[in-house]
Amino acid sequence: MSFSGLAYVLFTVLLTIISGGIIAYYYNPKRKEKIEEPKHRMLDDEE
């Protein structure tokens, strides 16, 4: 495998790890309330 092929494979693996980390961070159950808050705030009646 040439250097450019190895670089593409390593870059792809790096992007996959970063994407997985972002998804795991976003869908963490501890963050659910913070993520859902704007949706509920938008649906509340204004006084």
MODELLER restraints for C-alpha pairs under 7 A, 6 or more apart:
rsr = mdl.restraints
at = mdl.atoms
